[in-house]
Amino acid sequence: MVDERNVVKVLPSSPLTDAVTRGFGSVSQGLFALTFTPFLVYFMLSWQQHARSATVMLFRMEHRHTAYTTLGLISNMIRSFMVGNLLIGLFMATVSVAVFGALHLPFFLVVGVISGFLSLVPYLGLLLALAPPLLVGLGVLDSGDLLAVSVMVVALHFFALNVLYPKFLGNRMQLNPLAVTIALLFWGWLWGGMGLILAIPITAAMKIIFDHVEALTPWGAWMGE
């Protein structure tokens, strides 16, 4: 006979709970990966020539010049990608600061910078970007100003996602907007938040390799501008 007092009932999770859990997992993975960024940048700068030369030696003699050129282009592309993300974040932070200041939001300088850069976080970027200005504005701004803040943050987030990333980063990576959009959808579906972060540099590296492999040149041309 089963003692009902020792039976643990597991309630089914709701779709909202599942979405929040997946989003939190993606953000935590992204933050964990960001902790390695300073070390990665240091080793990329200090060991760049050694790693490049050692990698070239893995290829046959007739392919080493092509490999050396390709690796150099990939290295330059990664630097451009990092600078592009920084510029997009600065643009979004500047617009946020200007709008929050016009609406007389308290601490608009700090809140605008935080909101602008948080909007770049995969999956939960929009919610994270909305949280600081709404929390600071509650009880200070009227409902109309809070609505204006929310609309601005949402519009800026979707503008960055659908215009700045495909156009600005795509141009720097020499990728067309269609290739960038497909890459974001595919790698985001495959790896979640980390896939969205790595989608553009992975696709740009693939294009560089395709451009230097004769059999794959048509694919590189299709991905280009």
C-alpha positions as CSV (number, residue, x, y, z in Angstrom):
1,M,0.0,0.0,0.0
2,V,1.4,3.4,-1.0
3,D,1.7,6.1,1.6
4,E,0.2,9.2,0.0
5,R,2.2,11.4,2.3
6,N,5.4,10.3,0.6
7,V,4.1,10.8,-3.0
8,V,5.6,13.9,-4.7
9,K,3.3,15.4,-7.4
10,V,5.1,17.1,-10.3
11,L,3.0,19.8,-11.9
12,P,3.3,20.4,-15.6
13,S,5.2,23.5,-16.5
14,S,3.5,26.2,-18.5
15,P,4.7,27.5,-21.9
16,L,5.6,30.9,-20.2
17,T,7.8,29.1,-17.6
18,D,9.5,27.1,-20.3
19,A,10.2,30.2,-22.4
20,V,11.6,32.1,-19.4
21,T,13.8,29.1,-18.4
22,R,15.2,28.7,-21.9
23,G,15.8,32.5,-22.1
24,F,17.5,32.5,-18.7
25,G,19.7,29.6,-19.8
26,S,20.7,31.4,-23.0
27,V,21.6,34.6,-21.1
28,S,23.5,32.7,-18.4
29,Q,25.4,30.8,-21.2
30,G,26.2,34.1,-22.9
31,L,27.4,35.8,-19.7
32,F,29.5,32.7,-18.9
33,A,31.1,32.9,-22.4
34,L,31.7,36.7,-22.0
35,T,33.9,36.0,-19.0
36,F,36.4,34.3,-21.4
37,T,36.4,37.3,-23.7
38,P,39.3,39.2,-22.1
39,F,41.5,36.0,-22.1
40,L,40.5,35.3,-25.7
41,V,41.4,38.8,-26.8
42,Y,44.7,38.7,-25.0
43,F,45.7,35.4,-26.6
44,M,44.5,36.5,-30.0
45,L,46.7,39.5,-29.8
46,S,49.8,37.9,-28.2
47,W,49.7,34.6,-30.1
48,Q,48.3,35.8,-33.4
49,Q,51.4,35.3,-35.5
50,H,52.4,32.0,-33.8
51,A,48.9,30.5,-34.2
52,R,48.6,31.7,-37.8
53,S,52.0,30.3,-38.8
54,A,51.5,27.0,-36.9
55,T,48.1,26.6,-38.5
56,V,49.5,27.2,-42.0
57,M,52.0,24.4,-41.4
58,L,49.1,22.0,-41.2
59,F,48.5,22.4,-45.0
60,R,50.4,21.0,-47.9
61,M,53.1,23.3,-49.4
62,E,51.1,24.4,-52.4
63,H,48.1,25.5,-50.2
64,R,50.1,27.3,-47.5
65,H,50.0,30.7,-49.1
66,T,46.2,30.5,-49.6
67,A,45.8,29.4,-46.0
68,Y,48.0,32.2,-44.7
69,T,46.0,34.8,-46.6
70,T,42.6,33.3,-45.6
71,L,43.6,33.2,-41.9
72,G,44.7,36.8,-42.1
73,L,41.3,37.8,-43.5
74,I,39.4,35.9,-40.9
75,S,41.4,37.6,-38.1
76,N,40.6,41.0,-39.6
77,M,37.0,40.1,-39.9
78,I,36.7,39.1,-36.2
79,R,38.2,42.5,-35.2
80,S,35.7,44.2,-37.5
81,F,32.8,42.2,-35.9
82,M,33.8,43.2,-32.4
83,V,34.1,46.8,-33.4
84,G,30.8,46.7,-35.2
85,N,29.0,45.3,-32.1
86,L,30.6,48.0,-30.0
87,L,29.4,50.7,-32.4
88,I,25.9,49.4,-32.5
89,G,25.8,49.3,-28.7
90,L,27.1,52.9,-28.5
91,F,24.4,54.0,-31.0
92,M,21.6,52.4,-29.1
93,A,23.0,53.7,-25.8
94,T,23.2,57.3,-27.2
95,V,19.6,57.2,-28.6
96,S,18.3,55.8,-25.3
97,V,20.1,58.5,-23.2
98,A,18.7,61.2,-25.5
99,V,15.1,60.0,-25.3
100,F,15.3,59.2,-21.5
101,G,16.8,62.7,-20.9
102,A,14.0,64.4,-23.0
103,L,11.4,62.6,-20.8
104,H,13.3,63.6,-17.6
105,L,13.8,60.0,-16.5
106,P,15.9,59.9,-13.3
107,F,19.6,58.8,-13.8
108,F,18.9,58.8,-17.6
109,L,22.7,58.8,-18.4
110,V,23.3,55.5,-16.6
111,V,20.0,53.9,-17.4
112,G,20.3,54.8,-21.1
113,V,23.7,53.2,-21.4
114,I,22.6,50.0,-19.5
115,S,19.4,49.7,-21.5
116,G,21.1,50.3,-24.9
117,F,23.7,47.5,-24.4
118,L,21.3,45.1,-22.7
119,S,19.2,45.2,-25.8
120,L,22.0,43.3,-27.6
121,V,21.5,40.2,-25.4
122,P,20.0,37.3,-27.4
123,Y,16.4,36.3,-26.6
124,L,15.8,38.3,-23.5
125,G,17.4,41.5,-24.8
126,L,14.1,43.3,-25.2
127,L,12.9,42.5,-21.7
128,L,16.3,43.3,-20.1
129,A,16.4,46.6,-22.0
130,L,12.9,47.6,-20.8
131,A,13.5,46.7,-17.1
132,P,15.9,49.5,-16.1
133,P,13.9,52.5,-17.4
134,L,10.6,51.2,-16.3
135,L,11.8,50.4,-12.8
136,V,13.4,53.8,-12.4
137,G,10.4,55.6,-14.0
138,L,7.7,54.0,-11.8
139,G,6.3,56.6,-9.5
140,V,8.2,59.4,-11.2
141,L,6.9,59.5,-14.7
142,D,3.2,59.4,-15.7
143,S,1.7,56.6,-17.7
144,G,2.1,58.4,-21.0
145,D,5.8,58.9,-20.5
146,L,6.2,55.3,-19.4
147,L,4.4,54.2,-22.6
148,A,6.7,56.4,-24.7
149,V,9.8,54.9,-23.0
150,S,8.5,51.4,-23.7
151,V,7.6,52.1,-27.3
152,M,11.1,53.7,-27.9
153,V,12.9,50.7,-26.4
154,V,10.9,48.2,-28.4
155,A,11.3,50.2,-31.7
156,L,15.1,50.6,-31.1
157,H,15.5,46.9,-30.4
158,F,13.7,45.8,-33.5
159,F,15.5,48.5,-35.6
160,A,18.9,47.1,-34.4
161,L,17.8,43.5,-35.0
162,N,16.3,44.0,-38.4
163,V,18.3,46.9,-39.9
164,L,21.6,47.6,-38.1
165,Y,22.7,44.0,-37.8
166,P,21.9,42.9,-41.4
167,K,23.0,46.2,-43.0
168,F,25.8,47.6,-40.8
169,L,27.4,44.4,-39.6
170,G,26.6,42.7,-42.9
171,N,28.5,45.4,-44.8
172,R,31.5,45.2,-42.5
173,M,31.5,41.4,-42.9
174,Q,30.9,41.7,-46.7
175,L,27.7,39.6,-46.3
176,N,24.4,40.5,-47.9
177,P,21.4,41.0,-45.6
178,L,19.7,37.8,-46.7
179,A,22.7,35.7,-45.8
180,V,22.9,37.5,-42.4
181,T,19.2,36.9,-41.7
182,I,19.4,33.2,-42.6
183,A,22.5,32.8,-40.5
184,L,20.9,34.4,-37.5
185,L,17.8,32.1,-37.9
186,F,19.9,28.9,-38.4
187,W,22.5,29.3,-35.8
188,G,20.0,30.7,-33.3
189,W,17.8,27.6,-33.8
190,L,20.9,25.3,-33.6
191,W,22.7,26.8,-30.5
192,G,20.2,29.3,-29.0
193,G,21.7,32.5,-27.6
194,M,25.3,31.5,-28.3
195,G,24.3,30.8,-31.9
196,L,22.9,34.3,-32.3
197,I,26.1,35.8,-30.9
198,L,28.4,33.6,-33.2
199,A,26.1,33.5,-36.3
200,I,27.7,36.4,-38.1
201,P,31.4,35.7,-37.5
202,I,30.9,32.0,-38.4
203,T,29.1,32.9,-41.6
204,A,31.7,35.5,-42.5
205,A,34.5,33.1,-41.9
206,M,32.7,30.5,-44.1
207,K,32.4,33.1,-46.9
208,I,36.2,33.9,-46.7
209,I,37.0,30.2,-46.9
210,F,34.6,29.8,-49.8
211,D,36.1,32.7,-51.7
212,H,39.6,31.0,-51.5
213,V,38.4,27.5,-52.5
214,E,37.8,27.3,-56.2
215,A,35.0,24.7,-55.9
216,L,33.2,26.8,-53.4
217,T,33.6,30.2,-55.0
218,P,30.0,30.4,-56.2
219,W,28.7,29.9,-52.7
220,G,31.0,32.8,-51.5
221,A,29.7,35.0,-54.3
222,W,26.0,34.2,-53.3
223,M,26.7,35.2,-49.7
224,G,28.5,38.4,-50.7
225,E,27.1,41.9,-51.3
